Amino acid sequence: MPKAKTHKGTAKRFRLTRRGKLMRHRANCNHILTKKSADRKRRLRNSTSVPVKGDVKKIKRMLNK
């Protein structure tokens, strides 16, 4: 059986922590930033975990982890 390939689009968007938790960046922090408050932009800067268990399973399969 051939080696499973990593889905590169997924690899660019998610990363695994050492404990196996999936981390993602928050949306809405790329453009049209002048109308967003500094508090909102600061909050969007931080990454967060993927909350839905079914999504985690799919993403890990795409990352071959």
C-alpha positions as CSV (number, residue, x, y, z in Angstrom):
1,M,0.0,0.0,0.0
2,P,1.4,3.5,-0.9
3,K,2.3,6.0,1.7
4,A,-0.6,8.3,2.7
5,K,0.0,11.9,1.6
6,T,-0.6,14.9,3.9
7,H,-3.3,17.3,2.8
8,K,-1.2,20.4,2.3
9,G,-4.1,22.9,2.7
10,T,-4.9,21.4,6.0
11,A,-1.2,21.3,7.1
12,K,-1.0,25.1,6.5
13,R,-4.1,25.8,8.6
14,F,-3.7,23.6,11.6
15,R,-1.0,22.4,13.9
16,L,-0.9,19.7,16.6
17,T,0.3,20.4,20.1
18,R,2.5,17.9,21.9
19,R,-0.5,16.5,23.7
20,G,-2.4,16.0,20.5
21,K,-4.7,19.0,20.6
22,L,-5.4,20.7,17.2
23,M,-4.8,24.4,17.1
24,R,-6.1,26.9,14.5
25,H,-5.9,30.6,13.8
26,R,-8.9,32.8,14.2
27,A,-10.7,34.3,11.2
28,N,-11.3,38.0,10.4
29,C,-7.7,39.4,11.0
30,N,-6.4,39.7,7.4
31,H,-7.9,42.8,5.8
32,I,-10.3,45.7,6.5
33,L,-8.6,46.1,9.9
34,T,-9.2,49.9,10.3
35,K,-12.8,49.5,11.4
36,K,-11.9,46.8,13.9
37,S,-11.0,47.8,17.5
38,A,-7.6,47.2,18.9
39,D,-9.1,44.8,21.5
40,R,-10.8,42.8,18.8
41,K,-7.6,42.6,16.7
42,R,-5.6,41.6,19.8
43,R,-8.1,38.8,20.6
44,L,-8.0,37.5,17.0
45,R,-4.2,37.3,17.0
46,N,-4.2,34.3,19.4
47,S,-4.8,30.8,18.1
48,T,-7.5,28.6,19.6
49,S,-8.2,24.9,19.6
50,V,-10.7,23.1,17.3
51,P,-13.7,22.4,19.5
52,V,-15.8,19.9,17.5
53,K,-14.6,16.3,18.0
54,G,-15.8,15.1,14.6
55,D,-13.8,17.8,12.9
56,V,-10.7,16.9,14.9
57,K,-11.0,13.3,13.7
58,K,-11.3,14.4,10.0
59,I,-8.4,16.9,10.3
60,K,-6.1,14.4,12.0
61,R,-6.8,12.0,9.2
62,M,-5.9,14.6,6.6
63,L,-2.7,15.3,8.5
64,N,-1.9,11.6,8.8
65,K,-1.6,11.8,12.6
